[in-house]
Amino acid sequence: MITSWYNISADLPRPLPPPMDPYEGDSRIALLTRILPSDLIDQEFTAERYVPIPEKVQELYERIGRPTPLRRARGLERAIGTKAKIYYKFEGALPGGSHKLNTAVAQVYYASMDGAREVVTETGAGQWGLAVAIASALIGINAKVFMTKNSYMNKKQRVLFMRVFGADVSPSPSDLTEFGKKTLAKDPNHPGSLGVAISEAIEYAVGGEGRKYIPGSVLEFVLLHQTVIGQEAMQQMPEEPDLVVGCVGGGSNFSGLSFPFIGAKLMGKGFERTRFLAVESNAAPKLTRGSYMYDYPDTAGTLPMIRMYTLGHDYVPPPIHAAGLRYHGAAPSLSLLVKDGYVETRSYGQGEVMEAARLFAKSEAILPAPESAHAIRAVIDEAKRMNGGTILFNLSGHGLLDADAYERVLMP
Ligand SMILES: *Cc1c(COP(=O)(O)O)cnc(C)c1O
């Protein structure tokens, strides 16, 4: 079992730019310290290389099925005729079907330690909401989830399952908050957006006793919790990988897998020849086409600004099925590593990604999440080019609740 999380900010080539307040308006940093569990605030700013995982969270990791399997994709290797060996870490094996539970159990635990009776969050496609619902059921506190109305209508299964675990799910915009009411007054048929949902979740968290807000990606402590993935992979891999690949929404699953390896490389403890490749969607290409600057992590500008690759916090991505990759920015530590050339980047379109998803499904007998299929697309392209060598990638989730994405595959 892994007993501490790895904090890459201790080993970065230069200091991580801290979160910042805008020049005008209320302090967002003060707001953040009010709504987040206090241990998470500490973790956001700590320079400690290893952060001990509380015993209770270690126990929860065991209960949800950690360590997750590391598998060799022999079927995929044969299907593409490569001499490279391909390994993947299967985070879809966790309850809920994605890596998000790794940070959900930690965050809900810290909220409960702060005396919270309810955690509040937003969700787009619903993977994060479902992870929070499961973690809250395990720990025994309430979960309140604001889900973008469009997804609420289209991802009925995730809504249903969140409720089975006891979560209270509202389509956003809702009439539970002033911001929601204002949005509905302007447009009664507003389809919802992550920005509106975040604003509603924060307003709701601030507006009641015993409530804490918890986020699903982008913040540094989320990446920190996900490093259990890479630390396990390091123990499980039979050899050093030449290439480590993951998909990027806000950056948590890619960083969770790759940071322990990148950290070892930065410390001079092996992996000298290992390359790292972050794969994003053409629908939100912040790493390949965005700017490195201070920007808000949320559309409404409620949270402190962070220095990251961003397309602008008001960027409206075209609707794509891999909803988890529609985010406008990428976490500060990952952005810095991209900026300084330690991590390579690439973006793909929906068609070529779903084609890779189907090949993986047929050759490995696992239906991948459309998000994870971006990593698979890159792995296939790289493996075809490599003459031997070893690839490791993160299968961040399974796609069994993503019928809408697969419908597209079968269309002529
Ligand atoms: C949320 C999600 C992502 C994208 O988020 P990151 O924070 O970049 O990891 C990728 N894959 C799956 C399965 C997800 O649920």
The ligand as a Gaussian input file, in Angstrom:
#p B3LYP/6-31G(d) Opt

LIG

0 1
 C      -12.874000      13.744000     -15.280000
 C      -12.215000      12.750000     -16.141000
 C      -11.081000      13.077000     -16.939000
 C      -10.509000      14.463000     -17.033000
 O      -10.119000      15.066000     -15.836000
 P       -8.612000      15.168000     -15.350000
 O       -8.672000      15.988000     -14.123000
 O       -7.812000      15.826000     -16.441000
 O       -8.136000      13.792000     -15.106000
 C      -10.496000      12.069000     -17.675000
 N      -10.982000      10.813000     -17.671000
 C      -12.068000      10.464000     -16.935000
 C      -12.552000       9.055000     -16.997000
 C      -12.719000      11.422000     -16.153000
 O      -13.784000      11.070000     -15.419000

